[in-house]
Amino acid sequence: MKRICRLLTLLLAAVLSLGTLSACANNAGSGGIQIGIIQLVEHPALDSAREGFLAALENAGIEATIDFQNAQGDITTLATIAQRFVSNDVDLVLAIATPSVQAMAAATDSIPIVGSAITSYERAGVVMSNAAPGGNVTGASDMNPIEEQIRMIFEFVPHLSTLGIVYSTNEANSVYQAEIARDIAESLGLRVVEGTVTTTGDVQQNTLSVAGRVDAIFIPTDNTHADSMSVVGQVSIETRVPVFPGERYMVMGGGVATLSVNYFELGYQSGTMAIQILRGEGDPATMPVQFSHYLTPIVNGFMADELGLVVPAHLVDYIE
């Protein structure tokens, strides 16, 4: 009799256990997962990264409650958003752009953070190294092929001897790329003139100042300038000095050409990494930072025509 009672007790425990597991599975599949998305500012590149991330979740069948917060370019707001996600104890955060991941990393060392549209995680101070992040942050980098981008400028401006490099000193990613661009340009025999800004309000005057002293201008992936490319484009037309930005949406906003990262695919990479973390198949501390393998030429046909530039034959198919 005691043996039968013990067997019934074990069977009841097993049934209760199965019920608990089923409830957990249903909870995870019905939006129980909470994901915060912190984005510095809205512009096409960053928006595309977010869309790619969400597409990866959808394709993997991950159902989650998404809390999307846009800081509208304000650093103080980034800190407020980061604290919101910590208070809400979200399961994971997608941080889009360098200031976003810095704000999020400063707010928590326990919530998994996956970055996207971030040039150098090491330079941003949020990982120990790209190969072994060592904490709660990892993600996908939009590091540009800067040497190839600068060499492309020669194809449009054969007489190039002086290159302007303009960037925001408030963005670690931009400072890092500008340093690399300067070294590469000088190694190619170019004289470099730099111009820096801290806000979008500085962009017009700074671009005008640099344009008056150079043959062409290079702008790395820089959120301040990305938000002001219509201004940059107008200065370019007025001064007849072509501008070559670091990514496709900046090109289409007022630049001439570049070799660009595909930001949707970059966001998709970040989403794939997030899925591994959410499923317990990966840990940010040991997940190496990934780099984009999707690079595409892009030419702004309108700007090339306005500036009287000849598009190289091998880039004609990439005119938009």
Number of C-alpha atoms within 10 A of each C-alpha: 6 7 8 9 10 11 12 12 12 12 12 12 12 12 12 12 12 12 12 12 12 12 12 13 12 12 13 15 14 13 14 15 17 18 22 25 23 28 28 23 21 16 15 17 24 23 17 20 26 27 18 23 27 21 19 21 18 13 9 12 11 19 16 19 14 15 13 14 18 17 18 13 19 12 14 10 17 24 19 15 23 26 17 15 24 19 9 11 14 18 19 23 26 28 30 27 26 27 25 29 32 21 22 28 22 13 18 16 12 14 20 24 26 24 33 30 30 22 24 23 25 13 15 17 14 23 23 15 17 21 14 15 22 18 20 21 32 34 31 28 25 25 20 21 15 21 14 12 22 22 14 18 21 13 14 20 15 10 10 16 16 18 26 27 28 25 28 25 18 17 19 21 27 23 19 18 23 24 12 14 23 20 14 17 22 13 10 13 11 16 15 19 16 17 20 17 20 13 15 17 11 15 25 19 15 17 25 17 14 21 25 13 15 20 19 25 27 25 24 28 29 26 27 23 24 26 19 19 23 17 17 25 24 15 21 24 15 12 14 16 22 30 31 28 31 28 29 26 22 33 26 21 20 26 31 30 31 30 24 25 25 21 28 23 21 31 33 23 23 31 29 21 26 29 20 14 19 17 9 9 10 14 20 24 18 16 21 20 24 18 17 18 11 13 15 13 19 22 23 22 19 15 23 18 12 13 16 12 15 13 20 11 7 8 12 14 12 14 15 11
